Amino acid sequence: MLTAMSSGSGKTALTCALLAALKRRGVSVQSFKCGPDYIDPMFHTQVLGVPSRNLDLFLQGPEGLMRTLACQRADLALVEGAMGFYDGLGGTAEASAWQTADTADIPAVLILPPSGSSLTLAAQVRGLQSFRSPSHLAGLLLNKCKPALHAHLAPILERETGLPVLGFLPPMEEALFPSRHLGLLTAGEIADLSDRIEVLADQLERTADIPGLLALAGGGPASSAVPAPTPVRCRIAVARDGAFCFLYQDNLEALEQSGAELVFFSPLENRELPPNIHGLYLAGGYPELHARELSENKTMRESVRRAITAGLPTVAECGGFLYLQQTLEDEQKTPWPMAGVLAGAGFQTGRLQRFGYLTLTANSDSLLLRPGETAPAHEFHYWDCTENGVSLDARKAEHGWHCGFTSPTLYAAFPHLHFNGPLPLARRFADRAVHWREEHT
C-alpha cells in the first residue's frame, strides 16, 4: 500500500508512476483504491489497461473486501490509500487505509513531502508507528523532494524511525494532475495523461529503489477459484460515457455473476436505449457538466422515460438520479430538460452536500432492498434536487433524513451502493430483470 499523512501528498501520481514502472519490468500487477473514490481508479486503469478495484470496509465489510482482494490474479497487488493513513469514519480509524492494511495484512509505504521539515518528519513518522499496533508501516518514499534534500533526510529518517527510505520523486509539473470540485479531473479528460505518467515513471526508475519496494510485499490472501461463467439470464443496459462514469468494477462483475449480460451505451452519443434489454443501470458521474448535450439528445431522453415508466427495472444513483429529473442546471445555472421520469429539478448549490458514508433503511419492499433492511452507502455531490424522495431513511451519525424513490422495479436516489457488500443487491437486480424478460417475451 502507498499511503500518506494527508490528502494532497501525491499518492495518485506516485501510484501511477510505480504501476507504470512495474509494468515496464514485466511485473503482473493489479491496482486497488481504498475508500469509495471513483476517480483515482480511472488513473490506475489508464496505466495498466485493466480495471482497478475499490477496497472499502464500510461498504463491503471485511468479508467483501477479502473477496475483492482474492479476485486478483496478478503477481502483485498495489493499493493506493485514501486521505491520511488513519483517517476513517467520523474521527475514528474505522474504514481507514490503516484498517484496510490491518484487515488484509498489507505492508504500507508512507509518502512524505518534506514541506520544510527535517527531524520533525521523523517525529511524525514515529507517531504514526506507535499510534496503532501493528502500524504495518514498512518503508518511506519522499515526494516533492529535491535530490540534495533527499540525501540529507534519508539517513536521519532511517536512523530515527528504523524504516528504509526507498527513494524520492522531485518536484515535477507532470505530477500536478488538474482538479475540479469533486477532486481530480477524470483520466479521460487529461489529454496528455499517458505522457505525464511515462515521465513520472522514468524519474521513479532513476530515484527509487523499485526492487526494494517489491521486496516489502507480503503473501496476501489466497486467490479464490475462478468462478465458472454464469449462464446469461437477462441483458442490462449500463450507461457509460463522460457524463456517467462512476462505476465500481465489482458492481459490474457482480451483475455478470448474477446472470446479466451488460450492454454499455452512451446517453450523450446514442439516440436511444439498446434493443432487447431487461434492466437499466444509470450510474453517477458528471451529468451537470454535460446538461446541454444530454438535453439536446431528445430521443434518448424519451427512450429512457418510456422504458422506466413502463416498469423496466432501473438503478439510478446520484448523477443517474439527476438525469431522471424534469430539469438539471449546468455550471452556469441554466436549467435543461432531462428524462422527466421524476418530478424534481436538479440545481447547483456551490457547496458539498451530505458528504460521506451513511446507512440506508428501507421503508418498503423494492428492487434492491426489503422492508427494514439496512445497507451501507455514500454520497458526494455539489448539486441537489428539489424532490429527493422519502422511500428510504438515511442516517449519518446522529443526523437522519429521508431520500430516494423506490418501487419493485426502481432504485433512484443520491446514495451510491456497492454490490459486493453484505446484501445480494446484484442478484436482486438481475432477478427482477429476468422477471421483466419473462413478462415481456
C-alpha positions as CSV (number, residue, x, y, z in Angstrom):
1,M,0.0,0.0,0.0
2,L,1.1,3.6,-0.7
3,T,-0.3,5.9,1.9
4,A,0.4,9.3,3.4
5,M,-0.3,11.6,6.3
6,S,-2.9,13.6,4.4
7,S,-4.6,14.2,1.1
8,G,-2.5,16.2,-1.4
9,S,0.7,14.3,-0.7
10,G,0.9,12.8,-4.2
11,K,-0.5,9.3,-3.6
12,T,-2.2,9.1,-7.0
13,A,0.8,10.4,-9.0
14,L,3.3,8.1,-7.2
15,T,0.9,5.1,-7.5
16,C,0.6,5.6,-11.3
17,A,4.3,6.1,-11.7
18,L,5.0,2.9,-9.8
19,L,2.4,1.0,-11.7
20,A,3.9,2.1,-15.0
21,A,7.5,1.3,-13.8
22,L,6.4,-2.2,-12.7
23,K,4.5,-2.8,-16.0
24,R,7.7,-2.0,-17.9
25,R,9.6,-4.6,-15.9
26,G,7.0,-7.2,-16.8
27,V,5.6,-7.5,-13.3
28,S,1.9,-8.5,-13.4
29,V,0.2,-6.0,-11.2
30,Q,-3.4,-5.4,-10.0
31,S,-4.3,-2.0,-8.6
32,F,-6.8,-1.1,-5.8
33,K,-8.0,2.1,-4.2
34,C,-9.1,2.5,-0.5
35,G,-12.5,4.0,0.0
36,P,-15.4,4.9,-2.2
37,D,-13.3,7.0,-4.7
38,Y,-14.3,6.6,-8.3
39,I,-11.7,8.9,-10.0
40,D,-8.3,7.6,-8.8
41,P,-9.1,4.0,-10.0
42,M,-9.6,5.6,-13.5
43,F,-6.0,6.7,-13.4
44,H,-4.8,3.2,-12.4
45,T,-6.8,1.7,-15.2
46,Q,-5.3,4.1,-17.7
47,V,-1.9,2.9,-16.8
48,L,-2.5,-0.8,-16.6
49,G,-5.2,-1.3,-19.2
50,V,-7.1,-3.5,-16.7
51,P,-9.8,-2.3,-14.3
52,S,-8.8,-1.1,-10.9
53,R,-10.9,-2.1,-7.9
54,N,-12.0,-0.4,-4.6
55,L,-11.4,-1.8,-1.1
56,D,-14.0,-0.3,1.2
57,L,-14.6,-1.7,4.6
58,F,-17.7,0.4,5.3
59,L,-19.4,-0.5,2.0
60,Q,-18.2,-4.1,1.8
61,G,-17.3,-5.3,5.2
62,P,-14.2,-7.4,5.9
63,E,-15.6,-10.4,4.0
64,G,-16.5,-8.4,0.9
65,L,-13.1,-6.7,1.0
66,M,-11.3,-10.0,1.2
67,R,-13.4,-11.4,-1.7
68,T,-12.3,-8.4,-3.8
69,L,-8.7,-9.0,-3.0
70,A,-9.0,-12.7,-3.7
71,C,-10.3,-11.9,-7.2
72,Q,-7.0,-10.5,-8.3
73,R,-4.8,-12.8,-10.5
74,A,-1.6,-10.7,-10.7
75,D,1.8,-11.3,-9.1
76,L,1.5,-8.1,-7.1
77,A,-1.4,-6.1,-5.6
78,L,-0.7,-2.3,-5.3
79,V,-3.2,-0.4,-3.1
80,E,-3.5,3.4,-3.0
81,G,-4.6,4.7,0.3
82,A,-7.2,7.4,1.0
83,M,-6.7,10.7,2.9
84,G,-4.4,10.2,5.8
85,F,-3.3,6.7,6.9
86,Y,-5.6,6.6,10.0
87,D,-8.4,8.8,8.7
88,G,-11.7,6.9,8.9
89,L,-15.3,7.2,9.7
90,G,-16.4,10.0,12.0
91,G,-13.0,10.8,13.5
92,T,-12.1,7.1,14.0
93,A,-9.8,4.7,12.2
94,E,-12.8,2.6,11.0
95,A,-12.7,2.0,7.2
96,S,-9.3,3.9,7.1
97,A,-6.3,2.9,5.0
98,W,-4.7,1.6,8.1
99,Q,-7.7,-0.6,9.0
100,T,-7.6,-1.9,5.4
101,A,-3.9,-2.7,5.8
102,D,-4.7,-4.4,9.2
103,T,-7.6,-6.4,7.8
104,A,-5.6,-7.9,4.9
105,D,-2.1,-7.6,6.5
106,I,-0.8,-5.3,3.8
107,P,2.7,-3.7,4.2
108,A,2.4,0.1,3.8
109,V,4.9,2.6,2.4
110,L,4.4,6.2,3.7
111,I,4.7,9.0,1.1
112,L,6.3,12.0,2.8
113,P,6.5,15.5,1.3
114,P,9.2,17.2,3.4
115,S,7.4,20.6,3.4
116,G,10.2,22.5,5.3
117,S,10.7,19.8,7.9
118,S,13.7,17.6,8.7
119,L,13.9,15.9,12.1
120,T,10.2,16.8,12.8
121,L,9.4,14.4,9.9
122,A,10.9,11.6,11.9
123,A,8.8,12.6,14.9
124,Q,5.7,12.5,12.8
125,V,6.6,9.1,11.4
126,R,7.3,7.8,14.9
127,G,3.9,9.0,16.0
128,L,2.3,7.1,13.1
129,Q,4.3,4.0,14.0
130,S,3.1,4.0,17.6
131,F,-0.5,5.2,17.1
132,R,-1.8,1.7,16.4
133,S,-0.2,-1.7,16.8
134,P,0.8,-3.1,14.4
135,S,1.2,0.0,12.2
136,H,2.0,-2.0,9.1
137,L,4.4,0.8,8.0
138,A,7.3,-0.8,6.2
139,G,9.1,2.0,4.3
140,L,9.1,5.6,3.3
141,L,9.1,7.5,0.0
142,L,9.9,11.2,-0.2
143,N,7.8,13.2,-2.6
144,K,8.3,16.8,-4.0
145,C,11.8,16.4,-2.6
146,K,15.0,17.7,-4.3
147,P,18.0,15.3,-4.6
148,A,20.1,17.2,-2.1
149,L,17.3,17.3,0.4
150,H,16.8,13.5,0.0
151,A,20.5,12.9,0.6
152,H,20.2,14.9,3.8
153,L,16.9,13.5,5.1
154,A,17.2,9.8,4.2
155,P,19.8,8.9,6.9
156,I,18.0,10.9,9.5
157,L,14.7,9.2,8.8
158,E,16.2,5.8,8.7
159,R,18.1,6.3,12.0
160,E,15.2,7.7,13.9
161,T,12.4,5.5,12.6
162,G,14.1,2.2,11.6
163,L,12.2,2.3,8.3
164,P,14.1,2.2,4.9
165,V,13.8,5.3,2.7
166,L,13.1,3.7,-0.7
167,G,13.7,6.8,-2.9
168,F,12.2,10.0,-3.8
169,L,10.3,11.9,-6.6
170,P,11.5,15.5,-7.1
171,P,9.0,18.4,-7.7
172,M,7.6,17.8,-11.2
173,E,4.9,19.6,-13.2
174,E,3.8,16.3,-14.6
175,A,2.8,15.2,-11.1
176,L,0.3,18.0,-10.8
177,F,-3.0,16.5,-12.1
178,P,-5.7,19.1,-12.7
179,S,-8.8,19.0,-10.5
180,R,-12.4,20.3,-10.1
181,H,-15.0,20.4,-7.4
182,L,-15.2,16.6,-6.9
183,G,-11.4,16.2,-7.0
184,L,-9.1,15.3,-9.9
185,L,-10.3,15.5,-13.5
186,T,-11.2,12.1,-14.7
187,A,-8.4,10.3,-16.5
188,G,-10.1,10.6,-19.9
189,E,-10.2,14.4,-19.6
190,I,-6.4,14.9,-19.3
191,A,-5.2,14.7,-22.9
192,D,-1.5,14.1,-22.1
193,L,-2.0,11.9,-19.1
194,S,-0.2,8.9,-20.6
195,D,2.8,11.1,-21.4
196,R,2.8,12.6,-17.9
197,I,2.8,9.2,-16.3
198,E,5.6,7.9,-18.5
199,V,7.8,10.9,-17.5
200,L,7.0,10.2,-13.8
201,A,7.9,6.5,-14.3
202,D,11.2,7.5,-15.9
203,Q,12.0,9.6,-12.9
204,L,11.0,6.9,-10.4
205,E,13.2,4.4,-12.2
206,R,16.1,6.7,-11.6
207,T,15.4,7.8,-8.0
208,A,13.5,5.0,-6.3
209,D,14.5,1.5,-5.1
210,I,11.9,-0.4,-7.0
211,P,13.4,-3.9,-6.2
212,G,13.3,-2.7,-2.5
213,L,9.7,-1.8,-2.8
214,L,8.8,-5.1,-4.4
215,A,10.7,-6.9,-1.6
216,L,8.3,-5.5,1.0
217,A,5.2,-7.2,-0.4
218,G,3.6,-9.8,1.8
219,G,1.9,-13.0,0.9
220,G,-1.7,-11.7,0.7
221,P,-4.9,-13.7,0.7
222,A,-5.1,-16.8,-1.4
223,S,-6.7,-16.3,-4.8
224,S,-10.2,-17.7,-5.0
225,A,-11.1,-20.2,-7.7
226,V,-12.1,-18.5,-10.9
227,P,-15.9,-18.7,-10.9
228,A,-17.4,-20.7,-13.8
229,P,-19.2,-18.4,-16.3
230,T,-22.8,-17.8,-15.3
231,P,-25.3,-18.5,-18.0
232,V,-26.9,-15.3,-19.3
233,R,-30.4,-14.8,-18.0
234,C,-31.0,-11.2,-18.9
235,R,-29.5,-8.1,-20.5
236,I,-28.9,-4.9,-18.5
237,A,-28.1,-1.6,-20.3
238,V,-25.3,0.3,-18.4
239,A,-24.7,4.0,-19.1
240,R,-21.0,4.7,-19.5
241,D,-19.6,7.9,-21.0
242,G,-18.2,11.2,-19.9
243,A,-21.5,12.1,-18.1
244,F,-21.9,8.6,-16.4
245,C,-18.6,7.2,-15.4
246,F,-18.7,6.4,-11.7
247,L,-18.9,2.6,-11.8
248,Y,-17.3,0.1,-9.4
249,Q,-15.8,-2.9,-11.3
250,D,-17.1,-5.1,-8.5
251,N,-20.7,-3.9,-9.3
252,L,-20.3,-4.8,-12.9
253,E,-18.9,-8.2,-12.2
254,A,-21.5,-8.9,-9.5
255,L,-24.2,-8.3,-12.1
256,E,-22.4,-10.6,-14.6
257,Q,-22.1,-13.3,-11.9
258,S,-25.8,-13.0,-11.3
259,G,-26.5,-13.8,-14.9
260,A,-26.7,-10.4,-16.5
261,E,-25.1,-9.6,-19.9
262,L,-24.0,-5.9,-19.7
263,V,-24.8,-3.7,-22.7
264,F,-22.9,-0.4,-22.5
265,F,-24.4,2.7,-24.1
266,S,-23.9,6.4,-24.0
267,P,-26.8,8.8,-23.2
268,L,-24.6,11.5,-24.8
269,E,-24.0,9.8,-28.1
270,N,-26.6,7.1,-28.7
271,R,-30.0,8.0,-29.9
272,E,-32.0,5.5,-27.8
273,L,-31.6,2.7,-25.3
274,P,-30.1,-0.6,-26.7
275,P,-32.7,-3.1,-28.0
276,N,-33.8,-6.2,-26.1
277,I,-32.8,-5.1,-22.7
278,H,-34.4,-6.2,-19.4
279,G,-32.8,-3.7,-17.0
280,L,-31.2,-0.2,-16.9
281,Y,-28.2,1.0,-14.7
282,L,-27.7,4.8,-14.6
283,A,-24.6,5.3,-12.5
284,G,-23.2,8.5,-11.1
285,G,-20.8,10.9,-12.9
286,Y,-20.9,14.5,-14.1
287,P,-24.3,15.0,-15.9
288,E,-24.3,18.6,-14.8
289,L,-21.2,19.2,-16.9
290,H,-23.0,17.8,-20.0
291,A,-26.5,19.0,-19.2
292,R,-27.0,20.7,-22.6
293,E,-25.8,17.7,-24.6
294,L,-27.9,15.3,-22.6
295,S,-30.9,17.6,-23.0
296,E,-30.4,18.0,-26.8
297,N,-30.4,14.2,-27.2
298,K,-34.2,14.2,-27.0
299,T,-34.7,10.7,-28.5
300,M,-32.5,9.2,-25.7
301,R,-34.4,11.1,-23.0
302,E,-37.7,10.0,-24.4
303,S,-36.4,6.4,-24.7
304,V,-35.4,6.3,-21.0
305,R,-38.6,7.9,-19.9
306,R,-40.8,5.4,-21.8
307,A,-38.8,2.4,-20.5
308,I,-38.8,3.4,-16.8
309,T,-42.4,4.5,-16.9
310,A,-43.3,1.1,-18.4
311,G,-41.6,-0.6,-15.4
312,L,-38.1,-1.5,-16.8
313,P,-36.0,-2.5,-13.7
314,T,-33.8,0.5,-13.1
315,V,-31.0,1.6,-10.7
316,A,-30.2,5.3,-10.9
317,E,-27.5,6.6,-8.5
318,C,-26.6,10.3,-7.9
319,G,-25.8,11.5,-11.5
320,G,-28.2,9.0,-12.9
321,F,-30.8,10.2,-10.3
322,L,-30.3,13.8,-11.6
323,Y,-30.8,12.6,-15.2
324,L,-34.2,11.3,-14.3
325,Q,-35.5,14.7,-13.1
326,Q,-37.5,17.2,-15.0
327,T,-34.6,19.6,-15.4
328,L,-30.9,19.9,-14.4
329,E,-28.9,23.1,-14.0
330,D,-25.5,23.3,-15.7
331,E,-22.5,25.1,-14.2
332,Q,-23.9,28.5,-15.3
333,K,-27.2,27.6,-13.5
334,T,-29.1,27.3,-16.8
335,P,-31.8,24.6,-16.4
336,W,-32.0,22.0,-19.1
337,P,-34.9,19.4,-19.7
338,M,-33.9,15.9,-18.6
339,A,-35.7,12.5,-18.9
340,G,-38.7,13.6,-16.9
341,V,-39.3,10.4,-15.0
342,L,-39.3,12.1,-11.6
343,A,-40.9,15.3,-10.5
344,G,-37.8,17.2,-9.3
345,A,-35.3,19.7,-10.6
346,G,-31.6,19.4,-10.1
347,F,-29.8,22.6,-9.1
348,Q,-26.3,23.8,-8.2
349,T,-25.6,24.6,-4.6
350,G,-22.0,25.7,-4.7
351,R,-21.0,23.5,-1.7
352,L,-20.7,19.9,-0.9
353,Q,-24.0,18.2,0.0
354,R,-24.4,15.3,2.5
355,F,-20.8,14.2,2.1
356,G,-19.6,10.8,3.3
357,Y,-20.7,7.4,4.4
358,L,-24.3,6.8,5.6
359,T,-26.7,3.9,6.2
360,L,-30.0,3.4,4.3
361,T,-33.0,1.7,5.8
362,A,-35.8,0.6,3.5
363,N,-39.4,1.6,4.4
364,S,-41.0,-0.8,1.9
365,D,-40.2,-3.7,-0.5
366,S,-38.3,-2.5,-3.6
367,L,-36.0,-3.5,-6.4
368,L,-32.9,-3.7,-4.2
369,L,-34.0,-3.6,-0.5
370,R,-36.6,-5.4,1.6
371,P,-38.6,-3.7,4.3
372,G,-36.5,-2.8,7.3
373,E,-33.2,-3.8,5.7
374,T,-30.2,-1.5,6.1
375,A,-27.5,-1.0,3.5
376,P,-24.2,1.0,3.7
377,A,-23.9,3.7,1.1
378,H,-22.1,7.0,0.4
379,E,-22.8,10.5,-1.1
380,F,-20.6,13.1,-2.6
381,H,-22.2,15.8,-4.7
382,Y,-22.4,19.5,-5.2
383,W,-25.8,19.5,-7.0
384,D,-29.1,18.9,-5.1
385,C,-32.7,18.3,-6.1
386,T,-36.0,19.9,-5.2
387,E,-37.6,16.4,-4.7
388,N,-35.3,13.9,-3.1
389,G,-37.9,11.3,-2.2
390,V,-39.0,9.6,1.1
391,S,-38.7,5.9,0.3
392,L,-35.5,5.4,2.4
393,D,-34.4,6.6,5.8
394,A,-30.8,7.8,5.6
395,R,-28.6,8.2,8.7
396,K,-25.2,9.6,9.3
397,A,-24.0,9.6,13.0
398,E,-26.9,11.4,14.8
399,H,-28.3,13.1,11.7
400,G,-31.1,11.5,9.7
401,W,-33.2,12.4,6.6
402,H,-35.5,10.8,4.0
403,C,-34.4,10.2,0.5
404,G,-34.9,8.2,-2.7
405,F,-37.7,6.8,-4.9
406,T,-38.1,3.1,-4.8
407,S,-40.6,0.5,-6.1
408,P,-40.4,-3.2,-7.1
409,T,-38.7,-2.0,-10.3
410,L,-36.8,1.1,-9.2
411,Y,-33.9,2.5,-7.0
412,A,-33.4,6.2,-7.7
413,A,-31.5,8.2,-5.1
414,F,-28.4,10.2,-4.5
415,P,-26.6,7.5,-2.4
416,H,-24.2,5.2,-4.2
417,L,-24.3,1.4,-3.4
418,H,-21.6,-1.3,-3.6
419,F,-22.8,-4.6,-4.9
420,N,-20.0,-6.7,-3.3
421,G,-21.3,-5.9,0.2
422,P,-23.4,-7.8,2.7
423,L,-26.6,-7.8,0.7
424,P,-27.3,-9.6,-2.6
425,L,-28.1,-6.4,-4.5
426,A,-26.8,-7.5,-7.9
427,R,-28.7,-10.8,-7.6
428,R,-32.0,-9.0,-6.8
429,F,-31.5,-6.6,-9.7
430,A,-30.8,-9.4,-12.1
431,D,-33.7,-11.5,-10.8
432,R,-36.1,-8.6,-11.4
433,A,-34.7,-8.1,-14.9
434,V,-35.3,-11.8,-15.6
435,H,-38.9,-11.3,-14.4
436,W,-39.3,-8.4,-16.8
437,R,-37.9,-10.5,-19.6
438,E,-40.3,-13.4,-18.9
439,E,-43.3,-11.0,-18.7
440,H,-42.4,-9.2,-22.0
441,T,-41.2,-12.1,-24.2
